[in-house]
Amino acid sequence: MKLATAQLHGRTFIGLIMEENKILDIQRAEKKLFDMSSAPHTVIECIEMGEKFFNHIKQLETWVKKSEETESYLYSFSEVKWLAPILNPRKNIFCVGKNYREHAVELGSEADIPEHVMLFSKAPTTVIGHEEAVDPHLHLTKELDYEGELAVIIGKKGKLITEEEAMDYVYGYTIINDITARDLQSKHKQFLLGKSLDTSCPMGPYIVHKSAVPDPYELNLVTKVNGEVRQDGHTKDMIFSIEKVISTISQGTTLEPGDIIATGTPAGVGKGFKPAKYLMPGDVVEITIDGIGTLSNTIEE
């Protein structure tokens, strides 16, 4: 199951990704097929419903495949405007820093490889969707960088979670571009301002339920800028596992449905090149992760 938030003719809706580049308007499909609508209006509310929502959507999908009249609730990808699947996160996005050895080294040296999970956050106002434009904030930064990352979406509330039970708290996965103003990081000696510029967290294009991702450590991650491959990594190379990260956060912080954890980026960021390859207005950044999809955004001119 793949869930998205999209817009058509100014109306925002929760969509189920179908085969052949089609997106199903869940509420309108319910209304047409069942003469009622019970689905929530946000993806977070869908996640909170747990297995009840999952089973309901599977039933709806079966009915849609049998239906001969789908024009009023089944749209092509080209018809809709993509929004971030979690449109308004309830709290900051949790981000893991330097979770790939080669990335830690490209930004420093072997001494920069962390011994413990390194965490920072991005404000909810950073979040935008697939194909939305990124504000380059030229009045603030000359060193805007990209970071392609696999993101974990939490499915249920928990605290003091052990590594052994951590995957039970995962709902699914999406893609995040952890856009970073490197010069702001250096200037302020911390991560928040350089990581929390508005529009600096493209996310999507949708959330893939964990049942469709057999092994999150068997995924290639490729980031391209204007078609040039910059990052070509693999999730098996994470220093700290998803289980370790979830357990570490939850020891003192309650995780809740819809919480987002970006698991770190592999080597190949702009700052790591000599000379550096920072983002410029007009650049197109595409991040592809096996089984998850492709997230594409343009730096606004």
N, C-alpha and C positions, 0 to 999 in steps of 0.2 A: 504494500500500500504506500502511495506517495501522496502527501497532502500539500496543497499550496494555498496561498492567499492571492487573489487576483482581482482585477477590476474590468468591467465591461460597461460601456455607456455610463460611466460615473458611479456604477453600483459595485460595491465591494462584496466578494463572496468567497466562501471556502470551496476549494476545488479538489477533486480526486483525479489524479493523472491516469488516463486510460491509454490504451495502445494507439499507435499511429498518430502521435502528436495531437491528442485530443485531451481536453480538460472538462470534467463533468462538474456542473454547478449543482452541488449536493442538495441545497434547499429547494431549488426549482425542480430537480428530478424527483425529490420526495413528493412535492406538491402534485406533479403530473402523474406519477405512478401510484401514489398512495392516497392522494387527496388530502394530505396533511404534511406538516414539516416539523420535525423534532430535533434536527441537527442544531448545534450551537452556532453562534455567529463569529467565533474566533477559534483559531487553532489551539490556543491554550485550553479553552473550555473542552474541545474535543479530546485533548490529551488527558484532561482530568477525568473524563468519563471512562478511561481505561478500556478493558476488554469489551464492555457493553457497546461502545462506539465502534470499535474495530469490527465486531461481529455484525453490527447493523450495516456498516459500509460494505462488507462482503456480500450481504444479502441484497443491498441496493445495486451493487455492481452486477450481480447475477440477473436482476430484473432488467437493468439497462441493456445488457447484451441480448436479451430476448425481445426488447422493444423495437418497433419499426418506426416510431416517430420520436426522434431525438433532437430535432433542430432547435427546440426551445430551451434545451439545457445542456447540450454537448457542443463545445466550441473548439475551433482549431487554435493552436498556440498563437498564431499570427493575429488573431482577433483580439486577444486580451492584453492588458497591461499587467506585468508581473509586479507584485509587491513582496516584501519580505514575508516568508511563511509565518513567522511570529512577528506580527506587525508592530506591537507595542510591548516589548519585554517588560516584565514587572520589576526587574532589578538589573543591575549591571551584568554584562557578559563576563563570565570567568574566562581568563586566558592563561594558558601555560606558556611560559617563556623558555626559550633554549631547550626544547624537548627533543631536538635532533643534534647529534654530536657535531656533524659537519657544519651545521648552522651556527652552533655556539662558537666553533673555531673560526668561521669566516668573519664573525663580528669581534673576535678577540684572539684567543689562543686556547690551547688545551686546558689552561688554568680556568677558563670560563665555563667548562662543562660542569653543570650543577650536581651537587651531591643529594639535594633534596628538591622536591617539586617547587618550582618558581612560579608564582602567581601574580597577576595584575588584572585590571578590569577595564572595560570600555563602557561608557555611558549608554543608556538605551537610545538616546538621540543620535547615536552614530549609525543606527540600523537603516539600511535601504535594501531594495530588492534587486533581482536580476534585471539587467538592461537599464537600470536607473543610473543617472549621471552622478559622478563623484565631484564634489566641490574641491578644487585644488588648494583653496585658501592661500592664494599667492601673497596676500598681505602678511601672512604668518610664517610660511615655510618655503624653503627652496629645496628641501630634501624629502619629498613625499615618496614613500616606498610601499611596495606590495608584500603580502605574506599569505600565500595560499594555505588553507588549513581545513582539516576534517573537524567538524563540530558535532558534539554529542548533545542530544536533547533529553533532559530528565523527564521521566514519566510519572513518578510518584514521590510523595513527600518522605524525607528520611534524614536522620541524623545518626552519627556514630556508626556509619555504614562500614562493614568490613570489606576487604578486597574480594573475599569469596562470594559475597552477595551483591557486589556493586552492579553487575550487569543486569540484575533484576530491576534496577532503578532506571535503566536506559529505555527511552521510548523509541528513539531513532537517531538518524544522522542527517546532517546537511553540510553545505560548504560555506566557509567564511573567508573573506579577504580582510585580514587584519592590517588595514592601511595605517601607516605610521609616519609621523613627521620626525625624522631622525634628529634634525637640528633642535627641535623642541625638547626631545629627550635629553640631549646633551646639555642644553641651556638650563633646564630646570632640575636636572639630576634625579629625575623620577619618570615613570611611564605614563601617568594618567593623562596629562595634557597632550602629549604627543600621540597618544592612542585614541583620544576621545573627541577629535574634531568631528563636527557634524558630517554625516555621510561617509564616515571612515570605516564602516562595518557592513559592506555589501554581504548579503546572505541569501542563500537559496540554490537553485530556483524553487526547491520544495524540500519537504522533510520525507526521508525514506524510512519507513518503519523497520525496526531491527530484524523482523522476520525475513526481510528481503536482503539482508546483509549477513550472510553466514559467518564471515570472519572479518571483523573490522581491521585486523592486522595483515590482511592480504589485499590491500588497495594501493594502486599506483596513484600518485598525485602529480599533475603536470600543470605548471603555470606558464602561460604565454603572454608576452607583451608585443602587440602589433604582429602577431604570428610567430615571433621568435621564442623558442623554448628557453625559459630562464630557470625554472625549477623542475626537476624530474626526480621525485622522491618516492618513498614507499613507507606505508604506515608501520611496517614491521620494524622500522628503524627508530621508533620512539624510544627515548631513554626511560620515561615513566609511562607505564601502561594506563589505559583508560580506568581500569579498576583502581590502580594506585592513586590516580588523580581524584576520582570521586571519593574514595575513602579519606584522603587527606583533607579535602575541602570540608567534608561532612563532620569531621571530628569536633568542630566548634561552630559550624555554620549549617543551618537547616537548608537542605536542598528541596526544591518544590517543583511541581509539574510545570513544564515550560522553561525552566532554567536552561541556560545555554553555556556549554563549556567548549571553548576552542582549544584543540589539543596540541597546538604548536606547529611550526612551519619548518620544512626541510631547507637545506642549503640552496642558494641561488637568488637570494634577495638582492635588490639593487645596490645596497650599501656594500655587499660582498665583492662586487666587481672592482677591478682596477683599470681605469677610473670607474667610479660609481655610476650606475645606470638608474637614476631616479626618474619618477614618473613626470610626464609633461602634459599640458593640455592637449587633448586630442588622442592621447594614447588609449588603446583598448586592451584591457586585462581580462584574460580568460583562464579560469581555473577548472580543471577537469579531474574528477575522482571516480575511479572505477565503481560502477553500480550506483553512484549517487547522481551524477549528471555534470553539467557545465554551467558555471556562474560567469557571466560576462558583464563588464561595466566599462564605460568610457569616462575618461577624465574630462570634465567640462572645459570647453574653450571660452 
